[in-house]
Amino acid sequence: MTSPLIDLDELILKCRDDRAKAYISEAVASYRSGAFRSAIVGTWIAVCFDVIEKLRELALSGDKEAEKHAEDLEKTRKSGDIAKALKFERELLALARDKFELISHIEFIDLDRLQEDRNRCAHPSLVSEDQVFSPSAELARVHLHSAVSHLLQHPPVQGKYALDRLVKEIDSEYFPDNKGKAKVSLASGPLRKPRESLVRNFVVVLIKKLLKEDVDLKHKRRVAAALNATLELHPQGYRAAFADKLSPLLRSLEDVELKRVIAFFQLTTDTWQYVEGDVRQRIESFVSALPNDLIDDVDFLLSFAPLRKQTLSRIAVATREELMDTLFFALPAEVADRLITIYLKSCNFDQANECAKYLAIHASDFNEDHIRRIVTSAAKNEQILYSFELGALLSALRSRKKISEEDFDGLLRANGLSRYAPALAQPA
């Protein structure tokens, strides 16, 4: 059976900073030789160097607070002020927790225990009259693990600063709108080895951008690329954020904001599963009564299985004006069915002519069943039969060659439209 204990050499490899890695290596070597006090002292020194190095990195990236502390530390080093250096060491963990969010409150507790045990190991302290403090192997090992897993393996941006940096990156015009490229960008920054809290907060911010903010399509695509990349990089944190926050955010939308959910489901991957029952009902009702200005979204909604039924219901009652005032790059088959129904029920020549012109524009989108339906029923409505545009429509349908010339002509003659079929060649 594989041991549940993490390998110590693996802990060393996880360290980011070379100096911290060197001290952890010494601490591991001390641990393996049975020098557990030295192991704990070395682990604490590695923590100190790691925090200091992270402050310097943050200062270089423009963090004014980090710059101030880095300057103070440098002055302390140059002046040799031991009292001030000791004060800095005592407050080191609180600084990392409160000012820069490098560690959480729970992680602080574990590292604070390390600091206490380091003091007991490094300074003369008697447990009893004749016994000094002698840490166990288990205690030394847990401190090694806490130091690396809580702090040493992470980049120097894990709190609000990290989140702000990520959001700023997404808002940039130069952030990619392609998932693959977005993954490359995010994997080299704060999301390289993030805490789960950072992933969750980042995902929630991106969800809010798509649902609560009026952003242009280009920006939406950048946000969606970041979301989908985060799913691949950190699926656990991504799914937890969606499970906890998606439904409450959807509930908070006003009726006029519900239009954003269509683009949201179109741009994100497999997110309907996180929508709770009451919210699903509201979205389904919205799609069943889809506003006129969103009719062009039926193309996506028909392909989106959870809302297909409601979309079909909406198309079934769509009016001539709603459909013909909408620009479809490719006419969905279900919309074509509805348009043909409307055309075949034309009440006057104007309606028949107007609808025939629209159908002729989309002749390439009709399948064989659509064409046969038009030809077999056109003559049954006199408003269509004697309209000016019927011939042009039939010519457009013929030219797409969805039905062979011979079959098309036979269909015309069989349904009272012989005058639109070429005359039969006469024998010489």
TORSEKOL-387823 format. One record per residue (C-alpha): residue in one letter; z, y negated, x negated. Coordinates in steps of 0.25 Angstrom, whole numbers, plus 5000, padded with zeros to 4 digits. Each point is the difference from the previous one (the first is absolute). Last residue first. Layout:
REC   code      z      y      x
REC      A      Z      Y      X
...
end
This chain:
REC   code      z      y      x
REC      A   4661   4933   5157
REC      P   5014   5004   5006
REC      Q   5009   4989   5004
REC      A   5013   4997   4992
REC      L   5012   4999   5008
REC      A   5004   4985   5002
REC      P   5012   4996   4992
REC      A   5013   5001   5008
REC      Y   5006   4987   5005
REC      R   4992   5001   5013
REC      S   5005   5014   5002
REC      L   5015   4995   5003
REC      G   5002   5008   5012
REC      N   5010   5010   4994
REC      A   4991   5012   4996
REC      R   4990   4991   4994
REC      L   5010   4993   4991
REC      L   5006   5013   4996
REC      G   4987   5006   4996
REC      D   4997   4988   4992
REC      F   5013   5001   4992
REC      D   4998   5015   4998
REC      E   4986   4998   4994
REC      E   5004   4989   4992
REC      S   5012   5008   4994
REC      I   5014   4995   5004
REC      K   5009   4992   4990
REC      K   4987   4994   4995
REC      R   5006   4986   4999
REC      S   4987   4994   5005
REC      R   5002   5007   5013
REC      L   5013   4993   5003
REC      A   4994   4986   4996
REC      S   4987   5003   5009
REC      L   5010   5003   5012
REC      L   5007   4987   4998
REC      A   4988   4992   4999
REC      G   4994   5006   5012
REC      L   5013   4998   5008
REC      E   5001   4985   4996
REC      F   4992   4994   5011
REC      S   5008   5007   5012
REC      Y   4993   5007   5010
REC      L   5006   5014   4998
REC      I   5013   4993   4996
REC      Q   5003   4993   5013
REC      E   4993   5011   5007
REC      N   5012   5010   4996
REC      K   4996   5015   5000
REC      A   4988   4997   4991
REC      A   5010   4998   4988
REC      S   5008   5013   5003
REC      T   4992   5011   4992
REC      V   4996   4990   4989
REC      I   5014   4994   4997
REC      R   5007   5014   5001
REC      R   4989   5006   4990
REC      I   5002   4989   4990
REC      H   5015   5002   5000
REC      D   5000   5015   4999
REC      E   4990   4998   4988
REC      N   5010   4991   4992
REC      F   5000   4985   5001
REC      D   5004   4992   4988
REC      S   4985   4997   4996
REC      A   4998   4993   5013
REC      H   5011   4990   4998
REC      I   4991   4988   5001
REC      A   4992   5007   5012
REC      L   5014   5001   5007
REC      Y   5002   4985   4999
REC      K   4987   4997   5005
REC      A   5001   5010   5012
REC      C   5013   4994   5004
REC      E   4994   4986   5001
REC      N   4988   5005   5008
REC      A   5008   5009   5009
REC      Q   5011   4989   5003
REC      D   4989   4989   5002
REC      F   4992   5010   5009
REC      N   5011   5002   5010
REC      C   5012   5010   5003
REC      S   5000   5008   4987
REC      K   5007   5013   5002
REC      L   4991   5008   4990
REC      Y   5003   4989   4989
REC      I   5015   5001   5003
REC      T   5000   5015   4998
REC      I   4991   4998   4988
REC      L   5010   4991   4994
REC      R   5012   5009   5003
REC      D   4993   5012   4993
REC      A   4996   4991   4988
REC      V   5015   4996   4999
REC      E   5004   5015   4999
REC      A   4989   5002   4990
REC      P   5005   4989   4991
REC      L   4989   4989   4997
REC      A   4999   4998   4985
REC      F   5001   4985   4995
REC      F   5006   4997   5014
REC      L   5001   4985   5003
REC      T   5007   4998   5013
REC      D   4995   4991   5011
REC      M   4992   5011   5006
REC      L   5012   5009   5002
REC      E   5009   4990   5006
REC      E   4989   4994   5008
REC      R   4996   5013   5006
REC      T   5014   5003   5004
REC      A   5010   5010   4993
REC      V   5006   5010   5010
REC      A   4997   5013   4994
REC      I   5001   4994   4986
REC      R   5015   4997   5003
REC      S   5003   5014   5004
REC      L   4992   5006   4988
REC      T   5009   4991   4991
REC      Q   5013   5005   5007
REC      K   4995   5015   4997
REC      R   4996   4996   4985
REC      L   5014   4994   4997
REC      P   5007   5011   4992
REC      A   4986   5006   4995
REC      F   4995   4987   4993
REC      S   4985   5002   5000
REC      L   4999   4993   5013
REC      L   5009   4989   4996
REC      F   4991   4997   4988
REC      D   4988   4997   5008
REC      V   5008   4995   5011
REC      D   5004   4988   4991
REC      D   4988   4992   5005
REC      I   5006   4999   5014
REC      L   5011   4991   4993
REC      D   4996   4987   5006
REC      N   5000   5006   5014
REC      P   5014   5004   5000
REC      L   5004   5015   4999
REC      A   5006   5004   5013
REC      S   5001   5015   4997
REC      V   5002   4996   4985
REC      F   5013   4992   5004
REC      S   5005   5011   5009
REC      E   4999   5009   4988
REC      I   5007   4991   4991
REC      R   5012   4998   5009
REC      Q   5001   5015   5002
REC      R   5000   5003   4985
REC      V   5011   4990   4999
REC      D   5008   5007   5010
REC      G   4998   5013   4993
REC      E   5002   4997   4986
REC      V   4990   4996   4989
REC      Y   5001   5008   4987
REC      Q   4989   5010   5003
REC      W   4990   4989   5003
REC      T   5001   4996   4985
REC      D   4989   5010   4995
REC      T   4994   4991   4989
REC      T   5000   4985   5002
REC      L   4988   4991   5002
REC      Q   4995   5004   5014
REC      F   5014   5002   5005
REC      F   5004   4985   4996
REC      A   4986   4995   5005
REC      I   5003   5005   5014
REC      V   5015   4996   4999
REC      R   4996   4985   4998
REC      K   4995   4999   5014
REC      L   5015   5001   5004
REC      E   5003   4986   4996
REC      V   4997   4994   5013
REC      D   5010   5010   5007
REC      E   5011   4995   4990
REC      L   5003   5010   4989
REC      S   5015   5004   4998
REC      R   4998   5014   5005
REC      L   4989   5002   4989
REC      L   5011   4996   4990
REC      P   5010   5009   5005
REC      S   4990   5011   5001
REC      L   4996   4999   4985
REC      K   5013   4998   4994
REC      D   5008   5013   4998
REC      A   4989   5010   5000
REC      F   4990   4991   4992
REC      A   5010   4997   4990
REC      A   5004   5015   4998
REC      R   4986   5004   4999
REC      Y   4997   4990   4989
REC      G   5013   5003   4992
REC      Q   4996   5015   5000
REC      P   4985   4998   4997
REC      H   5002   4992   4987
REC      L   4987   4998   4993
REC      E   4990   5006   5010
REC      L   5007   4992   5012
REC      T   5001   4988   4991
REC      A   4985   5000   4998
REC      N   4998   5001   5015
REC      L   5009   4988   5002
REC      A   4994   4992   4989
REC      A   4986   5002   5005
REC      A   5004   4996   5014
REC      V   5006   4987   4994
REC      R   4987   4997   4993
REC      R   4992   5004   5012
REC      K   5008   4991   5009
REC      H   4998   4988   4990
REC      K   4984   5002   5001
REC      L   5002   5001   5015
REC      D   5007   4986   5001
REC      V   5015   4999   5002
REC      D   5007   4997   5013
REC      E   5014   5005   4997
REC      K   5009   5010   5008
REC      L   4993   5013   5000
REC      L   4992   5001   4987
REC      K   5010   4992   4992
REC      K   5012   5006   5006
REC      I   4995   5014   4996
REC      L   4998   4995   4986
REC      V   5014   4994   4999
REC      V   5006   5014   5006
REC      V   4992   5007   4989
REC      F   5006   4992   4989
REC      N   5014   5001   5006
REC      R   4999   5015   5000
REC      V   4994   5001   4986
REC      L   5011   4991   4994
REC      S   5011   5008   5007
REC      E   4994   5013   4994
REC      R   5003   4995   4986
REC      P   4987   4997   4993
REC      K   4993   5008   4988
REC      R   4986   4994   4999
REC      L   5002   4992   5013
REC      P   5004   4988   4992
REC      G   4987   4999   4993
REC      S   4990   5010   4994
REC      A   4999   5009   5012
REC      L   4998   4988   5009
REC      S   4987   4996   4993
REC      V   4994   5014   4999
REC      K   5004   5003   5014
REC      A   4992   4988   5005
REC      K   4988   5004   4992
REC      G   5000   5014   5008
REC      K   5004   4994   5013
REC      N   4988   4989   5000
REC      D   5004   4986   5004
REC      P   5003   4996   4986
REC      F   5009   4988   4997
REC      Y   4992   4989   4995
REC      E   5002   4990   5011
REC      S   5015   5001   4998
REC      D   5009   5003   5012
REC      I   5002   5015   4995
REC      E   5005   4995   4986
REC      K   5010   4990   5007
REC      V   5005   5011   5008
REC      L   5003   5008   4988
REC      R   5007   4989   4992
REC      D   5008   4996   5012
REC      L   5005   5015   5002
REC      A   5003   5001   4985
REC      Y   5008   4987   5000
REC      K   5007   5004   5013
REC      G   5005   5013   4992
REC      Q   4994   5010   4991
REC      V   4994   4992   4989
REC      P   5004   5004   4986
REC      P   4992   5013   5000
REC      H   5009   5013   5003
REC      Q   5003   5012   4991
REC      L   5012   4994   4993
REC      L   5007   4995   5013
REC      H   5005   5010   5011
REC      S   4993   5013   4995
REC      V   5003   4997   4985
REC      A   5014   4995   5001
REC      S   5004   5010   5011
REC      H   4995   5012   4992
REC      L   5007   4997   4987
REC      H   5013   4996   5008
REC      V   4999   5014   5007
REC      R   4999   5007   4987
REC      A   5012   4993   4994
REC      L   5008   5004   5012
REC      E   4996   5014   5000
REC      A   5002   5002   4985
REC      S   5015   4995   5002
REC      P   5006   4987   4995
REC      S   5012   5001   4991
REC      F   5009   4988   5001
REC      V   5011   5001   4990
REC      Q   5012   5009   5001
REC      D   5014   4998   4993
REC      E   5007   4991   5009
REC      S   4991   5002   5012
REC      V   4986   4996   5003
REC      L   5000   4991   4988
REC      S   4990   4990   4998
REC      P   4994   4995   4987
REC      H   4987   4993   5003
REC      A   4986   5005   5000
REC      C   5002   5012   5010
REC      R   5009   4993   5010
REC      N   4990   4988   5000
REC      R   4988   5009   5001
REC      D   5007   5007   5012
REC      E   5001   4986   5007
REC      Q   4986   4997   4997
REC      L   4995   5013   5005
REC      R   5008   4998   5013
REC      D   4994   4987   5002
REC      L   4986   5007   4998
REC      D   5003   5009   5012
REC      I   5006   4989   5009
REC      F   4988   4991   4996
REC      E   4990   5011   5005
REC      I   5007   4999   5014
REC      H   4999   4985   5000
REC      S   4985   5000   4996
REC      I   4995   4998   4986
REC      L   4990   4990   4994
REC      E   5003   4991   5011
REC      F   4998   4988   4991
REC      K   5012   4991   5003
REC      D   5009   5009   5007
REC      R   4998   5014   4994
REC      A   4996   4997   4986
REC      L   5010   4989   4999
REC      A   5011   5009   5005
REC      L   4996   5010   4990
REC      L   5001   4990   4988
REC      E   5013   4993   5004
REC      R   5008   5007   4990
REC      E   4989   5000   4989
REC      F   4998   4985   5002
REC      K   5015   4998   4999
REC      L   5000   5008   4987
REC      A   4989   4992   4994
REC      K   5007   4987   5004
REC      A   5013   5004   4993
REC      I   4992   5005   4988
REC      D   4993   4987   4998
REC      G   4991   5003   4988
REC      S   4992   4987   5001
REC      K   4986   5006   4999
REC      R   5004   5011   5010
REC      T   5006   4991   5010
REC      K   4988   4991   5000
REC      E   4991   5011   5002
REC      L   5008   5005   5012
REC      D   5000   4986   5006
REC      E   4985   4999   4998
REC      A   4998   5014   5007
REC      H   5010   4996   5011
REC      K   4991   4987   5003
REC      E   4987   5007   4999
REC      A   5005   5011   5010
REC      E   5003   4989   5010
REC      K   4987   4993   4998
REC      D   4992   5013   5002
REC      G   4986   4996   4994
REC      S   4995   5014   4995
REC      L   5006   4998   4986
REC      A   5013   4998   5006
REC      L   4999   5012   5008
REC      E   4997   5008   4987
REC      R   5012   4994   4993
REC      L   5009   5003   5011
REC      K   4994   5014   5000
REC      E   5003   5001   4985
REC      I   5015   4996   5002
REC      V   5002   5010   5012
REC      D   4994   5011   4991
REC      F   5008   4997   4988
REC      C   5013   5000   5008
REC      V   4996   5013   5007
REC      A   4997   5007   4986
REC      I   5014   4995   4995
REC      W   5006   5007   5012
REC      T   4993   5013   4997
REC      G   5004   4999   4985
REC      V   5015   4999   5004
REC      I   4999   5011   5010
REC      A   4994   5010   4990
REC      S   5010   4995   4989
REC      R   5011   5004   5009
REC      F   4993   5014   5003
REC      A   4998   5004   4985
REC      G   4997   5015   5004
REC      S   4988   5001   4991
REC      R   4991   5000   5012
REC      Y   5006   4987   5006
REC      S   4999   4993   4986
REC      A   4985   5003   5000
REC      V   4999   4995   5014
REC      A   5007   4987   4997
REC      E   4991   4998   4987
REC      S   4988   5002   5009
REC      I   5006   4991   5010
REC      Y   5001   4990   4989
REC      A   4986   5001   4996
REC      K   4995   5000   5014
REC      A   5007   4986   5002
REC      R   4993   4995   4988
REC      D   4987   5005   5004
REC      D   5000   4994   5014
REC      R   4995   5009   5012
REC      C   5009   5012   5000
REC      K   4994   5012   5007
REC      L   4998   5007   4987
REC      I   5014   5001   4997
REC      L   5004   5005   5014
REC      E   4989   5011   4998
REC      D   5007   5004   4987
REC      L   5013   5002   5008
REC      D   4994   5009   5010
REC      I   5004   4998   5014
REC      L   5011   5009   5005
REC      P   4995   5008   5012
REC      S   4998   5012   4991
REC      T   4988   5009   5004
REC      M   5004   5014   5005
end
